Amino acid sequence: MTGIALGNYLGGKIADKYPLPSVLAAMFLIGSLLTVAILPVTKVIARASWFESLPVMLNFTLKTACIFFLPAVVLSMVSPLVIKLTLADLGQTGGIVGTIYAFSTVGAILGTFMTGFYFILWFGTRTIVWLVAGVLVLAGVLAWFSWHVPRRGKFPLKNFILWMVILEVVALPVLFFRLGESWKESVTAESNYYTIKVFNDPGDVKVLALDRLNHSYVIPDNPKYLKYGYLKTFAELAAYLAGDNPAPRVLHLGGGGYSFPRYMDTVYPRSSNEVVEIDPIVTEVAHALLGLPLPTNIKTYNQDARLFLMQRRTGDKYHIVIGDVFNDLSTPYHLTTLEFAKLVKSHMEKDGVYLMNIVDNFEEGKYLPSFIYTLKQTFDYVVLFGPRENWINVGYSTFVLVATDRRIDIADYQRFVTADGTKQLSGYPYDAAELDKYVVARNPVLLTDDHAPTDILVAPLVQQIGKLH
């Protein structure tokens, strides 16, 4: 927005001094080069450690400015000059300015919705950048050759524009076909929600990465393989809580690589497993590359998790609800609130259990205690499981939360998991009394639909992990 404001100001000054089609053409052509430059600059910025010592909001603001500020400035100079060139009669100022801004606004609306819903799926973000650059070149050429107005100033740009056109006509294809590959990231697919990557890990393991976060480690031919400790904790809790029930009804909020739905479907062949995965492309990738069979007993709904529960009308309630939905390191805010917790509970059996994983810094973070505090307003019991028995200096990690109205005998649970003498706990429960003290000591935030600052609460964690990596 700062770049747009500065561009409009500078564009107005230039329009008053040099109201020439050749100047407009130069803006389009320079803007096209700066647009293409977004690709390599983004790659450099993403890998650099610039601004890491600054607060996280300022850090990302400056990184974003490095990528988009100059293109925004130059391309925002266009509107004032177009208005100046179009105004031949001051009596028509209102109509002309209004028409230009109306078309500009319509273009912004179409660009936003068409890109979000269609263009990314059809072309991918990098191809869209190249297409925009090509359109700007074309606009520059058309502005120079077809816009005839009386010459109202002297600005010797004719030769400059001619050589600029020749340079861009030659350079853009070369950049696209030769250097373009070096700026690309190897991706499996791009969707409306994620950049999706699947790559190989040792031992026939395939890794699903959504944007910058590795979400799933999967062995396609071994659905019992669970890489992450929190998934193993889920498995232990599911075994204990299911008890003698061979056919638990399980709702999985978040599909990803379908690691845990496949596990439950294999270990409990009579179980009912429903998955709510917002991104249909993620589900398609799971079918194509991650071992999710077609057909499968697992039923998938490609929908927002909260909307799914709001619209669900069936009377069957779930024994277990699994919350494993992440937008980078945080859960989408509308899935963290008091209202959502009550919605989940309304779809659970009386002794049903809500399991979820959360990432935070145990000692310093406010996200985890706020989440626990919010769940405690809805459920009688909330149990926290961590990665190791000694909770001193745990630091940042992935934790499992269990929310239920059913009392869980922790000692009995521990005996159940370690009964054969060969297995240790994957997740260690935190003492209930100590957990209450922990939450109160950190001044938790009650997360509601009116106030759920989850991104702010998790921001220090993002900065800490960025420094470590």
Secondary structure, 3 states (H helix, E strand, C coil): CHHHHHHHHHHHHHHHHCCCHHHHHHHHHHHHHHHHHHHHHHHHHHHCCCCCCCCHHHHHHHHHHHHHHHHHHHHHCHHHHHHHHHCCCHHHHHHHHHHHHHHHHHHHHHHHHHHHHHHHHHHCHHHHHHHHHHHHHHHHHHHHHHCCCCCCCCCCCHHHHHHHHHHHHHHHHHHHHHHHHHHCCCCCEECCCCEEEEEEECCCEEEEEECCEEEEEECCCCCCCCCCHHHHHHHHHHHHHHCCCCCCEEEEECCCCCHHHHHHHHHCCCCEEEEECCCHHHHHHHHHHCCCCCCCCCEEECCCHHHHHHHCCCCCCEEEEEECCCECCECCHHHCCHHHHHHHHHCEEEEEEEEEEEEEECCCCCHHHHHHHHHHCCCCEEEEEECCCCCCCCCEEEEEEEEECCCCCHHHHHHHHCCCCCCCCCCEECCHHHHHHHHHHCCCCCCECCECCHHHHHHHHHHHHHHHC
